[in-house]
Amino acid sequence: MLQLTNVSYQYTHRFVLQGVSLQFGAGITAIIGPNGAGKSTLIKCLAGVLTPSGQIQVNGRQVGAAYPEFYTEVISYLPQAVATDAAITVFEMVLLGLLNSLSLYVSDEQIEHVYTTLDELGIGELASAYIHELSGGQQQLVAIAQALVKEPAILLLDEPLNSLDIQHQFEMLNLIRSVTDQKGLTTLIALHDLNLAMRYADQVVVLHQGHVYAYGAPEDVITPSMIQAVYGVDAQVDANQDGTLFVNLKGLLPASPNQP
């Protein structure tokens, strides 16, 4: 169980997160909200990239200096920008995911584990290819492999669908869904697309102006009233013939008389 209590973070004099208290268990939690709501900041605070105030605990244990292995063993973090021009192969890139357990000698078990991870993601044939030769979608898959190779309990994904076309967005989320279920991961993923959050997430966190606006099951959280209040967009939530819910966006709400 990953628990946040009164977590806040500010850049200079402006709070980007303020008083965030949440609990995350196994499954996929989508973090949604408009630009500047604090989605990436929350992910970075959990990943140790930023140091917030408040408490972050895993199974009751405080994350921080007294628990350094949290960042090296318990979590894996995939930032927004993963493209690289480095002249290294896919195998070498994924092997770097084991950096904290590597020595001058790479064991046969570690080599086999890298190949197994690549095969599980369906990219084993790319092992000897150079990263800069791959498409954006392939590079994202390699980044996922690097994040998974150390077998984390918590997976943090900061807008992993950036630069992917629609087909590859679905393929990426199908993969994340499968890996999360098979390995029992706690997966947090920052998303912009409400329909993808509705389709793939077990829980949804809505951030608005640095605060938690709502948290719960997608069908309880992604509602017309939330979309109007948080995004300023008129919308309704409809159901397909199979019962799958989706958001039908109608357009911007009319400006209020007091709006400049």
C-alpha atoms as an extended CHARMM CRD file, in Angstrom:
* protein
*
       260  EXT
         1         1  MET       CA              0.0000000000        0.0000000000        0.0000000000  PROA      1               0.0000000000
         2         2  LEU       CA              1.3450000000        3.3970000000       -1.0600000000  PROA      2               0.0000000000
         3         3  GLN       CA              0.0550000000        6.1870000000        1.1620000000  PROA      3               0.0000000000
         4         4  LEU       CA              0.4310000000        9.9660000000        0.8800000000  PROA      4               0.0000000000
         5         5  THR       CA             -0.4370000000       12.2360000000        3.7850000000  PROA      5               0.0000000000
         6         6  ASN       CA             -0.6580000000       16.0060000000        3.3720000000  PROA      6               0.0000000000
         7         7  VAL       CA              1.9080000000       16.0520000000        0.5540000000  PROA      7               0.0000000000
         8         8  SER       CA              2.6940000000       19.5120000000       -0.8280000000  PROA      8               0.0000000000
         9         9  TYR       CA              5.2380000000       20.9600000000       -3.2100000000  PROA      9               0.0000000000
        10        10  GLN       CA              5.9440000000       24.4970000000       -4.3500000000  PROA      10              0.0000000000
        11        11  TYR       CA              8.0820000000       26.0730000000       -7.0410000000  PROA      11              0.0000000000
        12        12  THR       CA              9.4880000000       29.3260000000       -5.5930000000  PROA      12              0.0000000000
        13        13  HSD       CA              6.3680000000       30.8770000000       -4.0140000000  PROA      13              0.0000000000
        14        14  ARG       CA              3.6620000000       28.9630000000       -5.8680000000  PROA      14              0.0000000000
        15        15  PHE       CA              2.1970000000       25.6920000000       -4.5930000000  PROA      15              0.0000000000
        16        16  VAL       CA              1.7640000000       23.1200000000       -7.3590000000  PROA      16              0.0000000000
        17        17  LEU       CA              0.5520000000       20.4510000000       -4.9450000000  PROA      17              0.0000000000
        18        18  GLN       CA             -1.1390000000       21.2460000000       -1.6850000000  PROA      18              0.0000000000
        19        19  GLY       CA             -2.3800000000       18.9050000000        1.0200000000  PROA      19              0.0000000000
        20        20  VAL       CA             -2.5870000000       15.7610000000       -1.1170000000  PROA      20              0.0000000000
        21        21  SER       CA             -3.6400000000       12.6910000000        0.8840000000  PROA      21              0.0000000000
        22        22  LEU       CA             -4.2340000000        9.4490000000       -1.0410000000  PROA      22              0.0000000000
        23        23  GLN       CA             -3.8650000000        5.6780000000       -0.8240000000  PROA      23              0.0000000000
        24        24  PHE       CA             -2.9400000000        3.4240000000       -3.7420000000  PROA      24              0.0000000000
        25        25  GLY       CA             -3.1820000000       -0.3500000000       -3.8920000000  PROA      25              0.0000000000
        26        26  ALA       CA             -2.5560000000       -2.8810000000       -6.6440000000  PROA      26              0.0000000000
        27        27  GLY       CA             -3.9850000000       -1.9910000000      -10.0460000000  PROA      27              0.0000000000
        28        28  ILE       CA             -3.9090000000        1.0210000000      -12.3500000000  PROA      28              0.0000000000
        29        29  THR       CA             -4.6130000000        4.4970000000      -11.0330000000  PROA      29              0.0000000000
        30        30  ALA       CA             -4.9360000000        7.2140000000      -13.6650000000  PROA      30              0.0000000000
        31        31  ILE       CA             -3.9940000000       10.7350000000      -12.6070000000  PROA      31              0.0000000000
        32        32  ILE       CA             -5.9390000000       13.2310000000      -14.6870000000  PROA      32              0.0000000000
        33        33  GLY       CA             -6.5030000000       16.9760000000      -14.7290000000  PROA      33              0.0000000000
        34        34  PRO       CA             -5.8590000000       20.0090000000      -16.9270000000  PROA      34              0.0000000000
        35        35  ASN       CA             -2.4080000000       21.3280000000      -17.7720000000  PROA      35              0.0000000000
        36        36  GLY       CA             -0.6720000000       22.6590000000      -14.6870000000  PROA      36              0.0000000000
        37        37  ALA       CA             -2.8780000000       20.7020000000      -12.2860000000  PROA      37              0.0000000000
        38        38  GLY       CA              0.1110000000       18.9450000000      -10.7000000000  PROA      38              0.0000000000
        39        39  LYS       CA              0.0420000000       15.5070000000      -12.3880000000  PROA      39              0.0000000000
        40        40  SER       CA              3.7210000000       15.3470000000      -13.3380000000  PROA      40              0.0000000000
        41        41  THR       CA              4.7430000000       17.0140000000      -10.0840000000  PROA      41              0.0000000000
        42        42  LEU       CA              2.9530000000       14.3180000000       -8.0840000000  PROA      42              0.0000000000
        43        43  ILE       CA              4.6600000000       11.5540000000      -10.0710000000  PROA      43              0.0000000000
        44        44  LYS       CA              8.0520000000       13.2320000000       -9.6240000000  PROA      44              0.0000000000
        45        45  CYS       CA              7.5120000000       13.5840000000       -5.8610000000  PROA      45              0.0000000000
        46        46  LEU       CA              6.7890000000        9.8660000000       -5.6200000000  PROA      46              0.0000000000
        47        47  ALA       CA              9.8150000000        9.0560000000       -7.7970000000  PROA      47              0.0000000000
        48        48  GLY       CA             12.1830000000       11.0900000000       -5.6300000000  PROA      48              0.0000000000
        49        49  VAL       CA             12.9290000000       13.6000000000       -8.3780000000  PROA      49              0.0000000000
        50        50  LEU       CA             11.3360000000       16.3060000000       -6.2220000000  PROA      50              0.0000000000
        51        51  THR       CA             11.2880000000       16.4950000000       -2.4150000000  PROA      51              0.0000000000
        52        52  PRO       CA              7.8470000000       17.4600000000       -1.0940000000  PROA      52              0.0000000000
        53        53  SER       CA              6.6470000000       18.1890000000        2.4000000000  PROA      53              0.0000000000
        54        54  GLY       CA              4.2910000000       15.7460000000        4.0770000000  PROA      54              0.0000000000
        55        55  GLN       CA              4.6020000000       11.9790000000        4.3560000000  PROA      55              0.0000000000
        56        56  ILE       CA              4.9540000000        9.1960000000        1.7880000000  PROA      56              0.0000000000
        57        57  GLN       CA              4.7600000000        5.6540000000        3.1630000000  PROA      57              0.0000000000
        58        58  VAL       CA              4.8730000000        2.1620000000        1.6850000000  PROA      58              0.0000000000
        59        59  ASN       CA              3.2810000000       -0.5340000000        3.8230000000  PROA      59              0.0000000000
        60        60  GLY       CA              3.6150000000        1.7670000000        6.8090000000  PROA      60              0.0000000000
        61        61  ARG       CA              7.2980000000        2.5260000000        6.2440000000  PROA      61              0.0000000000
        62        62  GLN       CA              8.3100000000        6.1510000000        5.7730000000  PROA      62              0.0000000000
        63        63  VAL       CA              9.9860000000        6.9130000000        2.4470000000  PROA      63              0.0000000000
        64        64  GLY       CA             13.1350000000        8.9850000000        2.7320000000  PROA      64              0.0000000000
        65        65  ALA       CA             16.7480000000        8.8310000000        3.8290000000  PROA      65              0.0000000000
        66        66  ALA       CA             16.0590000000        5.8880000000        6.1400000000  PROA      66              0.0000000000
        67        67  TYR       CA             14.5600000000        3.8920000000        3.2650000000  PROA      67              0.0000000000
        68        68  PRO       CA             16.9250000000        4.4470000000        0.2920000000  PROA      68              0.0000000000
        69        69  GLU       CA             16.0500000000        1.1380000000       -1.3560000000  PROA      69              0.0000000000
        70        70  PHE       CA             12.5590000000        2.4920000000       -2.0550000000  PROA      70              0.0000000000
        71        71  TYR       CA             13.9650000000        4.4230000000       -5.0110000000  PROA      71              0.0000000000
        72        72  THR       CA             16.3980000000        1.7320000000       -6.1750000000  PROA      72              0.0000000000
        73        73  GLU       CA             14.3170000000       -1.4140000000       -5.7090000000  PROA      73              0.0000000000
        74        74  VAL       CA             10.6420000000       -0.7250000000       -4.9700000000  PROA      74              0.0000000000
        75        75  ILE       CA              9.7100000000        1.7610000000       -7.6980000000  PROA      75              0.0000000000
        76        76  SER       CA             10.4170000000        2.2960000000      -11.3700000000  PROA      76              0.0000000000
        77        77  TYR       CA              9.8420000000        5.6950000000      -12.9340000000  PROA      77              0.0000000000
        78        78  LEU       CA              9.2610000000        6.4360000000      -16.5940000000  PROA      78              0.0000000000
        79        79  PRO       CA              9.5370000000       10.1920000000      -17.2820000000  PROA      79              0.0000000000
        80        80  GLN       CA              7.8650000000       11.9770000000      -20.1730000000  PROA      80              0.0000000000
        81        81  ALA       CA             11.0070000000       12.2720000000      -22.3100000000  PROA      81              0.0000000000
        82        82  VAL       CA             12.6380000000        8.9180000000      -23.0510000000  PROA      82              0.0000000000
        83        83  ALA       CA             14.1020000000        9.5030000000      -26.5230000000  PROA      83              0.0000000000
        84        84  THR       CA             17.8830000000        9.3020000000      -26.7010000000  PROA      84              0.0000000000
        85        85  ASP       CA             20.5950000000        9.6930000000      -29.3110000000  PROA      85              0.0000000000
        86        86  ALA       CA             23.0340000000        7.6020000000      -27.3000000000  PROA      86              0.0000000000
        87        87  ALA       CA             24.8620000000        4.9520000000      -29.3220000000  PROA      87              0.0000000000
        88        88  ILE       CA             23.7190000000        2.0190000000      -27.1940000000  PROA      88              0.0000000000
        89        89  THR       CA             21.6850000000       -1.0280000000      -28.0550000000  PROA      89              0.0000000000
        90        90  VAL       CA             18.2620000000       -1.9800000000      -26.7570000000  PROA      90              0.0000000000
        91        91  PHE       CA             19.8480000000       -4.7400000000      -24.6610000000  PROA      91              0.0000000000
        92        92  GLU       CA             22.3000000000       -2.2830000000      -23.0760000000  PROA      92              0.0000000000
        93        93  MET       CA             19.5260000000        0.2310000000      -22.4240000000  PROA      93              0.0000000000
        94        94  VAL       CA             17.4020000000       -2.3110000000      -20.5800000000  PROA      94              0.0000000000
        95        95  LEU       CA             20.4180000000       -3.6490000000      -18.7030000000  PROA      95              0.0000000000
        96        96  LEU       CA             20.8780000000       -0.1570000000      -17.2570000000  PROA      96              0.0000000000
        97        97  GLY       CA             17.6000000000       -0.7350000000      -15.4360000000  PROA      97              0.0000000000
        98        98  LEU       CA             19.5860000000       -3.0930000000      -13.2070000000  PROA      98              0.0000000000
        99        99  LEU       CA             22.2420000000       -0.4490000000      -12.5780000000  PROA      99              0.0000000000
       100       100  ASN       CA             21.9180000000       -0.5370000000       -8.7910000000  PROA      100             0.0000000000
       101       101  SER       CA             22.5150000000       -4.2930000000       -8.7130000000  PROA      101             0.0000000000
       102       102  LEU       CA             25.2430000000       -4.4370000000      -11.3550000000  PROA      102             0.0000000000
       103       103  SER       CA             28.9210000000       -4.9360000000      -10.6470000000  PROA      103             0.0000000000
       104       104  LEU       CA             31.9320000000       -4.9930000000      -12.9490000000  PROA      104             0.0000000000
       105       105  TYR       CA             30.7780000000       -8.4590000000      -13.9420000000  PROA      105             0.0000000000
       106       106  VAL       CA             27.3460000000       -8.9810000000      -15.4980000000  PROA      106             0.0000000000
       107       107  SER       CA             26.0630000000      -12.3990000000      -14.5200000000  PROA      107             0.0000000000
       108       108  ASP       CA             24.4720000000      -14.9230000000      -16.8600000000  PROA      108             0.0000000000
       109       109  GLU       CA             21.2960000000      -14.6090000000      -14.7760000000  PROA      109             0.0000000000
       110       110  GLN       CA             21.1570000000      -10.8500000000      -15.3600000000  PROA      110             0.0000000000
       111       111  ILE       CA             21.7190000000      -11.2720000000      -19.0910000000  PROA      111             0.0000000000
       112       112  GLU       CA             18.9860000000      -13.8900000000      -19.2800000000  PROA      112             0.0000000000
       113       113  HSD       CA             16.6400000000      -11.6910000000      -17.2530000000  PROA      113             0.0000000000
       114       114  VAL       CA             17.0710000000       -8.8130000000      -19.7120000000  PROA      114             0.0000000000
       115       115  TYR       CA             16.3190000000      -11.0770000000      -22.6790000000  PROA      115             0.0000000000
       116       116  THR       CA             13.2930000000      -12.5240000000      -20.8750000000  PROA      116             0.0000000000
       117       117  THR       CA             11.9290000000       -9.0420000000      -20.1660000000  PROA      117             0.0000000000
       118       118  LEU       CA             12.3290000000       -8.0350000000      -23.8050000000  PROA      118             0.0000000000
       119       119  ASP       CA             10.5840000000      -11.2190000000      -24.9370000000  PROA      119             0.0000000000
       120       120  GLU       CA              7.6960000000      -10.6450000000      -22.5140000000  PROA      120             0.0000000000
       121       121  LEU       CA              7.1010000000       -7.2470000000      -24.1310000000  PROA      121             0.0000000000
       122       122  GLY       CA              7.3800000000       -8.6650000000      -27.6390000000  PROA      122             0.0000000000
       123       123  ILE       CA             10.5570000000       -6.7980000000      -28.5810000000  PROA      123             0.0000000000
       124       124  GLY       CA             13.1550000000       -9.5150000000      -28.1820000000  PROA      124             0.0000000000
       125       125  GLU       CA             14.1260000000       -9.1870000000      -31.8440000000  PROA      125             0.0000000000
       126       126  LEU       CA             15.2160000000       -5.5870000000      -31.1820000000  PROA      126             0.0000000000
       127       127  ALA       CA             17.8600000000       -6.5090000000      -28.6000000000  PROA      127             0.0000000000
       128       128  SER       CA             20.8210000000       -5.7090000000      -30.8670000000  PROA      128             0.0000000000
       129       129  ALA       CA             19.2480000000       -2.6440000000      -32.5070000000  PROA      129             0.0000000000
       130       130  TYR       CA             20.4630000000        0.8240000000      -31.5800000000  PROA      130             0.0000000000
       131       131  ILE       CA             18.0330000000        3.0110000000      -29.6630000000  PROA      131             0.0000000000
       132       132  HSD       CA             18.3050000000        5.9510000000      -32.0420000000  PROA      132             0.0000000000
       133       133  GLU       CA             17.2510000000        3.6960000000      -34.9330000000  PROA      133             0.0000000000
       134       134  LEU       CA             13.8720000000        2.8820000000      -33.3630000000  PROA      134             0.0000000000
       135       135  SER       CA             10.5080000000        4.5530000000      -33.8310000000  PROA      135             0.0000000000
       136       136  GLY       CA              8.9590000000        6.5470000000      -31.0010000000  PROA      136             0.0000000000
       137       137  GLY       CA              6.6360000000        3.6860000000      -30.1280000000  PROA      137             0.0000000000
       138       138  GLN       CA              9.4910000000        1.1800000000      -30.0220000000  PROA      138             0.0000000000
       139       139  GLN       CA             11.5490000000        3.5040000000      -27.8330000000  PROA      139             0.0000000000
       140       140  GLN       CA              8.6280000000        3.7270000000      -25.4090000000  PROA      140             0.0000000000
       141       141  LEU       CA              8.4550000000       -0.0710000000      -25.2360000000  PROA      141             0.0000000000
       142       142  VAL       CA             12.1820000000       -0.2190000000      -24.4990000000  PROA      142             0.0000000000
       143       143  ALA       CA             11.6880000000        2.3560000000      -21.7380000000  PROA      143             0.0000000000
       144       144  ILE       CA              8.9140000000        0.2060000000      -20.2630000000  PROA      144             0.0000000000
       145       145  ALA       CA             11.2470000000       -2.8070000000      -20.4160000000  PROA      145             0.0000000000
       146       146  GLN       CA             13.9500000000       -0.8490000000      -18.5940000000  PROA      146             0.0000000000
       147       147  ALA       CA             11.4190000000        0.1240000000      -15.9260000000  PROA      147             0.0000000000
       148       148  LEU       CA             10.2130000000       -3.4620000000      -15.4730000000  PROA      148             0.0000000000
       149       149  VAL       CA             13.5220000000       -5.3160000000      -15.5660000000  PROA      149             0.0000000000
       150       150  LYS       CA             14.2620000000       -4.6810000000      -11.8900000000  PROA      150             0.0000000000
       151       151  GLU       CA             10.8210000000       -6.1080000000      -10.9930000000  PROA      151             0.0000000000
       152       152  PRO       CA              9.4190000000       -3.1360000000       -9.0750000000  PROA      152             0.0000000000
       153       153  ALA       CA              6.3260000000       -3.2110000000       -6.8870000000  PROA      153             0.0000000000
       154       154  ILE       CA              5.3210000000        0.3110000000       -7.9420000000  PROA      154             0.0000000000
       155       155  LEU       CA              5.3710000000        1.6300000000      -11.5130000000  PROA      155             0.0000000000
       156       156  LEU       CA              5.2360000000        5.4060000000      -12.1000000000  PROA      156             0.0000000000
       157       157  LEU       CA              4.4510000000        6.5300000000      -15.6530000000  PROA      157             0.0000000000
       158       158  ASP       CA              4.4210000000       10.2150000000      -16.5330000000  PROA      158             0.0000000000
       159       159  GLU       CA              2.3100000000       10.6430000000      -19.6790000000  PROA      159             0.0000000000
       160       160  PRO       CA              3.7900000000        7.6070000000      -21.4710000000  PROA      160             0.0000000000
       161       161  LEU       CA              1.4810000000        8.1060000000      -24.4710000000  PROA      161             0.0000000000
       162       162  ASN       CA              3.1680000000       11.3100000000      -25.6220000000  PROA      162             0.0000000000
       163       163  SER       CA              4.1040000000       11.1940000000      -29.3220000000  PROA      163             0.0000000000
       164       164  LEU       CA              2.2620000000        7.8990000000      -29.8830000000  PROA      164             0.0000000000
       165       165  ASP       CA             -0.4560000000        7.5170000000      -32.5030000000  PROA      165             0.0000000000
       166       166  ILE       CA             -3.8530000000        6.0760000000      -31.5640000000  PROA      166             0.0000000000
       167       167  GLN       CA             -2.9500000000        2.4830000000      -32.3660000000  PROA      167             0.0000000000
       168       168  HSD       CA              0.2260000000        2.6080000000      -30.2920000000  PROA      168             0.0000000000
       169       169  GLN       CA             -1.6090000000        4.3050000000      -27.4280000000  PROA      169             0.0000000000
       170       170  PHE       CA             -3.9600000000        1.3330000000      -27.2030000000  PROA      170             0.0000000000
       171       171  GLU       CA             -1.1040000000       -1.1320000000      -27.5510000000  PROA      171             0.0000000000
       172       172  MET       CA              0.8550000000        0.6120000000      -24.7940000000  PROA      172             0.0000000000
       173       173  LEU       CA             -2.0970000000        0.6620000000      -22.4010000000  PROA      173             0.0000000000
       174       174  ASN       CA             -2.9870000000       -2.9570000000      -23.1720000000  PROA      174             0.0000000000
       175       175  LEU       CA              0.5930000000       -3.8310000000      -22.2800000000  PROA      175             0.0000000000
       176       176  ILE       CA              0.5160000000       -1.7920000000      -19.0610000000  PROA      176             0.0000000000
       177       177  ARG       CA             -2.8130000000       -3.4000000000      -18.1210000000  PROA      177             0.0000000000
       178       178  SER       CA             -1.4460000000       -6.8960000000      -18.7490000000  PROA      178             0.0000000000
       179       179  VAL       CA              1.8280000000       -6.3430000000      -16.8760000000  PROA      179             0.0000000000
       180       180  THR       CA              0.0650000000       -4.7080000000      -13.9280000000  PROA      180             0.0000000000
       181       181  ASP       CA             -2.3550000000       -7.6150000000      -13.5680000000  PROA      181             0.0000000000
       182       182  GLN       CA              0.2140000000      -10.3690000000      -14.0910000000  PROA      182             0.0000000000
       183       183  LYS       CA              2.7480000000       -8.9650000000      -11.6380000000  PROA      183             0.0000000000
       184       184  GLY       CA              0.3320000000       -7.4140000000       -9.1240000000  PROA      184             0.0000000000
       185       185  LEU       CA              1.8460000000       -3.9460000000       -9.5410000000  PROA      185             0.0000000000
       186       186  THR       CA              0.6840000000       -0.6380000000       -8.1620000000  PROA      186             0.0000000000
       187       187  THR       CA              0.7360000000        1.4470000000      -11.3460000000  PROA      187             0.0000000000
       188       188  LEU       CA              0.2330000000        5.2110000000      -11.4040000000  PROA      188             0.0000000000
       189       189  ILE       CA             -0.0990000000        6.7970000000      -14.8210000000  PROA      189             0.0000000000
       190       190  ALA       CA             -0.5680000000       10.4660000000      -15.6860000000  PROA      190             0.0000000000
       191       191  LEU       CA             -3.0140000000       10.7790000000      -18.5830000000  PROA      191             0.0000000000
       192       192  HSD       CA             -4.7880000000       13.4950000000      -20.5380000000  PROA      192             0.0000000000
       193       193  ASP       CA             -7.3570000000       11.3720000000      -22.3640000000  PROA      193             0.0000000000
       194       194  LEU       CA            -10.4670000000       10.8960000000      -20.2220000000  PROA      194             0.0000000000
       195       195  ASN       CA            -11.7590000000        8.0280000000      -22.3320000000  PROA      195             0.0000000000
       196       196  LEU       CA             -8.5220000000        6.0900000000      -21.9440000000  PROA      196             0.0000000000
       197       197  ALA       CA             -8.6450000000        6.7030000000      -18.1970000000  PROA      197             0.0000000000
       198       198  MET       CA            -12.2520000000        5.4780000000      -18.1650000000  PROA      198             0.0000000000
       199       199  ARG       CA            -11.3280000000        2.3670000000      -20.1500000000  PROA      199             0.0000000000
       200       200  TYR       CA             -8.1170000000        1.2340000000      -18.4530000000  PROA      200             0.0000000000
       201       201  ALA       CA             -7.9730000000        2.5800000000      -14.9040000000  PROA      201             0.0000000000
       202       202  ASP       CA             -9.2170000000        0.8480000000      -11.7680000000  PROA      202             0.0000000000
       203       203  GLN       CA             -9.1290000000        4.1520000000       -9.8890000000  PROA      203             0.0000000000
       204       204  VAL       CA             -8.9080000000        7.7650000000      -11.0030000000  PROA      204             0.0000000000
       205       205  VAL       CA             -7.4250000000       10.7850000000       -9.2330000000  PROA      205             0.0000000000
       206       206  VAL       CA             -8.5470000000       14.1960000000      -10.4820000000  PROA      206             0.0000000000
       207       207  LEU       CA             -6.1190000000       17.0090000000       -9.6840000000  PROA      207             0.0000000000
       208       208  HSD       CA             -7.2750000000       20.5940000000       -9.9780000000  PROA      208             0.0000000000
       209       209  GLN       CA             -5.1430000000       23.6000000000       -9.0390000000  PROA      209             0.0000000000
       210       210  GLY       CA             -2.8470000000       21.3890000000       -6.9640000000  PROA      210             0.0000000000
       211       211  HSD       CA             -5.6270000000       19.7980000000       -4.9090000000  PROA      211             0.0000000000
       212       212  VAL       CA             -7.3740000000       16.4320000000       -5.1190000000  PROA      212             0.0000000000
       213       213  TYR       CA            -10.7380000000       17.2740000000       -6.6490000000  PROA      213             0.0000000000
       214       214  ALA       CA            -11.9870000000       13.6700000000       -6.7130000000  PROA      214             0.0000000000
       215       215  TYR       CA            -10.7460000000       10.1060000000       -6.2290000000  PROA      215             0.0000000000
       216       216  GLY       CA            -12.5190000000        6.8290000000       -6.8770000000  PROA      216             0.0000000000
       217       217  ALA       CA            -13.7500000000        4.4420000000       -9.5410000000  PROA      217             0.0000000000
       218       218  PRO       CA            -13.7820000000        5.9240000000      -13.0810000000  PROA      218             0.0000000000
       219       219  GLU       CA            -17.5590000000        5.7640000000      -13.4080000000  PROA      219             0.0000000000
       220       220  ASP       CA            -17.9480000000        7.6690000000      -10.1330000000  PROA      220             0.0000000000
       221       221  VAL       CA            -15.2850000000       10.2860000000      -10.8420000000  PROA      221             0.0000000000
       222       222  ILE       CA            -15.4760000000       11.0620000000      -14.5640000000  PROA      222             0.0000000000
       223       223  THR       CA            -18.8490000000       12.7640000000      -14.6360000000  PROA      223             0.0000000000
       224       224  PRO       CA            -20.3080000000       15.6960000000      -16.5780000000  PROA      224             0.0000000000
       225       225  SER       CA            -20.2100000000       17.8890000000      -13.4750000000  PROA      225             0.0000000000
       226       226  MET       CA            -16.5040000000       17.1180000000      -12.8570000000  PROA      226             0.0000000000
       227       227  ILE       CA            -15.6080000000       17.8020000000      -16.4980000000  PROA      227             0.0000000000
       228       228  GLN       CA            -17.4570000000       21.1160000000      -16.3840000000  PROA      228             0.0000000000
       229       229  ALA       CA            -15.8960000000       22.2020000000      -13.0870000000  PROA      229             0.0000000000
       230       230  VAL       CA            -12.3090000000       21.0900000000      -13.7760000000  PROA      230             0.0000000000
       231       231  TYR       CA            -11.9700000000       21.4720000000      -17.5440000000  PROA      231             0.0000000000
       232       232  GLY       CA            -14.6190000000       24.0920000000      -18.3340000000  PROA      232             0.0000000000
       233       233  VAL       CA            -16.0600000000       21.8150000000      -21.0190000000  PROA      233             0.0000000000
       234       234  ASP       CA            -19.6390000000       20.7130000000      -21.6070000000  PROA      234             0.0000000000
       235       235  ALA       CA            -19.8180000000       16.9120000000      -21.8180000000  PROA      235             0.0000000000
       236       236  GLN       CA            -21.9380000000       13.8940000000      -21.1470000000  PROA      236             0.0000000000
       237       237  VAL       CA            -21.0290000000       10.3140000000      -20.2900000000  PROA      237             0.0000000000
       238       238  ASP       CA            -22.6610000000        7.7360000000      -22.5510000000  PROA      238             0.0000000000
       239       239  ALA       CA            -22.4960000000        3.9510000000      -22.8390000000  PROA      239             0.0000000000
       240       240  ASN       CA            -21.6530000000        1.7820000000      -25.8260000000  PROA      240             0.0000000000
       241       241  GLN       CA            -23.7820000000       -1.2550000000      -26.6730000000  PROA      241             0.0000000000
       242       242  ASP       CA            -21.4820000000       -3.4210000000      -24.5550000000  PROA      242             0.0000000000
       243       243  GLY       CA            -21.9610000000       -1.1070000000      -21.5840000000  PROA      243             0.0000000000
       244       244  THR       CA            -18.5410000000        0.5370000000      -21.8490000000  PROA      244             0.0000000000
       245       245  LEU       CA            -18.7420000000        4.1630000000      -20.7410000000  PROA      245             0.0000000000
       246       246  PHE       CA            -17.2360000000        6.9740000000      -22.7760000000  PROA      246             0.0000000000
       247       247  VAL       CA            -17.0690000000       10.7540000000      -22.5960000000  PROA      247             0.0000000000
       248       248  ASN       CA            -18.8870000000       12.6830000000      -25.3030000000  PROA      248             0.0000000000
       249       249  LEU       CA            -17.3910000000       16.1770000000      -25.4350000000  PROA      249             0.0000000000
       250       250  LYS       CA            -19.7350000000       18.8920000000      -26.6770000000  PROA      250             0.0000000000
       251       251  GLY       CA            -17.6020000000       22.0160000000      -26.4710000000  PROA      251             0.0000000000
       252       252  LEU       CA            -16.5220000000       24.8500000000      -24.2250000000  PROA      252             0.0000000000
       253       253  LEU       CA            -18.9190000000       26.1380000000      -21.6420000000  PROA      253             0.0000000000
       254       254  PRO       CA            -20.2540000000       29.6650000000      -22.2390000000  PROA      254             0.0000000000
       255       255  ALA       CA            -18.1940000000       32.3020000000      -20.4500000000  PROA      255             0.0000000000
       256       256  SER       CA            -19.7830000000       33.4990000000      -17.2150000000  PROA      256             0.0000000000
       257       257  PRO       CA            -20.8260000000       37.1730000000      -16.9960000000  PROA      257             0.0000000000
       258       258  ASN       CA            -18.0680000000       37.7840000000      -14.4440000000  PROA      258             0.0000000000
       259       259  GLN       CA            -15.3300000000       36.1240000000      -16.5100000000  PROA      259             0.0000000000
       260       260  PRO       CA            -12.8650000000       38.6380000000      -17.9940000000  PROA      260             0.0000000000
